[in-house]
Amino acid sequence: MSLSFARSLRTLSVSGQHARRFPYVLAWSSAPSSARFQSSFPTTGAPLADIDPSRLEVSPTPSPKPLPASSTLKFGHTFTDHMLTIPWDVKSGWGAPQIKPYGPFALDPSSTVLHYAQTIFEGMKAYKDADGKIRIFRPDMNMKRMNTSASRIALPTFNGAALLELIKDLVRLDQQWIPTEPGHSLYIRPSLIGTQKAIGVGPPNEALLFVIMSPVGPYYPDGFKPVALYGTTEFVRAAPGGTGAFKLGVNYAPGILPQQHAAKQGYAQNLWLHGPEHYITEVGTMNVFVVFRKDDGGYELVTPPLDGMILPGVTRDSVLTLAREHASSKNTITGLPANLTVSERPVTMKEVKEASDSGKIVELFGAGTAAIISPVDRIGYLGDDIHIPTGEGGMGPISRAVWTELVGRQTGIIPSDWSVVV
Ligand SMILES: *Cc1c(COP(=O)(O)O)cnc(C)c1O
């Protein structure tokens, strides 16, 4: 026990009983705040500052960049004039948020993010509707997921509503960067990194949250182009007890080499499988859906359950919610069949192959923020190609109806609580 700790217990004798049971908490809140005193205590449970939008400092860029022509946009290559940064340290918590010109950071070479992948991210989109209003799609889900990701790798958590207010400030400031052509949007990329200046594996004593934004065009500029997948039996993306269910930087670099392998064989992405049964899990960096035709003539829309290996996608949740509301007649969606079953259940490659052989597979597609819906027409599996039907215009009947409703809600054409006006 340090000397200062002993002294603090004496000064807290009024509530001595309590102090002995919860020394850290009490010492922090009622004891003299000399630097020496503070440094001798772990800060767990101490009242650290949360993200506070009222402390925002804004320094606008003196030299705004020329806006790019929408037709030249390449996903994630162009960034707006400003970024948001919020520092954190273990002693005081979240510092003053800053909106400043977009530009490089100075990071100490020992920063833990550079060695141990202490980094998480999010991805969401802002749209400008026909009335010029700015809308972000279900950002509360992203704020929640970012906190889940942060706690999984011992990065600091934060008030998601407060961060969202600051993101709205950033979007407002750079709103001329939101392209208005159909299918265009502003991609928002929040990120959080560990910046402790020490080569040691542990929770960082410093971190940096930042948000950058990129104007993007439609994923499929010339109409939906179904992609071919490689059902990989050589590589895995996630495993039970692993980190697949969290949006951590560490999950993505290991997927690049398998992606190159798939591309060399003529496939666009990997279909990630699990276990000797070859359960389908995800496609590339998207969630996966399959539609089966049932014996009674109805349809079953299926996606694998959130078993710890599946990333809980906002698009996934939206597709499921829309389909379930339709199936229960709560909110009918034009184009969806009345006889629709919605399932979160495991699906094996055997089931997909048999359904393809017997003509019972209706479609298979990926779902995620960047592409929204990505139709699949072929899966390479154990040396053979499994053929998947694609409907008119490269898209199956179920995904087309859901996509139309989703895009309507995202862009404000269809009124929805999911679309948050900035
Ligand atoms: C981000 C992501 C998704 C899709 O999530 P959305 O919230 O719908 O964008 C799916 N799978 C992986 C691996 C992802 O990283």
The ligand as a Tripos MOL2 file, in Angstrom:
@<TRIPOS>MOLECULE
LIG
   15    15     1     0     0
SMALL
NO_CHARGES

@<TRIPOS>ATOM
      1 C1        -19.6430   -4.2590  -41.5770 C.3       1 LIG1
      2 C2        -19.8000   -5.6950  -41.8330 C.ar      1 LIG1
      3 C3        -21.0220   -6.2610  -42.2250 C.ar      1 LIG1
      4 C4        -22.2220   -5.4590  -42.5810 C.3       1 LIG1
      5 O1        -22.6700   -4.6180  -41.5390 O.3       1 LIG1
      6 P1        -23.5690   -3.3660  -41.9090 P.3       1 LIG1
      7 O2        -23.8400   -2.7560  -40.5830 O.co2     1 LIG1
      8 O3        -24.7940   -3.8830  -42.5620 O.co2     1 LIG1
      9 O4        -22.7730   -2.5020  -42.8350 O.co2     1 LIG1
     10 C5        -21.0880   -7.6420  -42.3660 C.ar      1 LIG1
     11 N1        -20.0220   -8.4240  -42.1770 N.ar      1 LIG1
     12 C6        -18.8330   -7.9200  -41.8220 C.ar      1 LIG1
     13 C7        -17.6930   -8.8450  -41.6310 C.3       1 LIG1
     14 C8        -18.6830   -6.5410  -41.6450 C.ar      1 LIG1
     15 O5        -17.5070   -6.0320  -41.3060 O.3       1 LIG1
@<TRIPOS>BOND
     1     1     2 1
     2     2     3 ar
     3     2    14 ar
     4     3     4 1
     5     3    10 ar
     6     4     5 1
     7     5     6 1
     8     6     7 2
     9     6     8 1
    10     6     9 1
    11    10    11 ar
    12    11    12 ar
    13    12    13 1
    14    12    14 ar
    15    14    15 1
@<TRIPOS>SUBSTRUCTURE
     1 LIG1         1 GROUP 0 **** ****
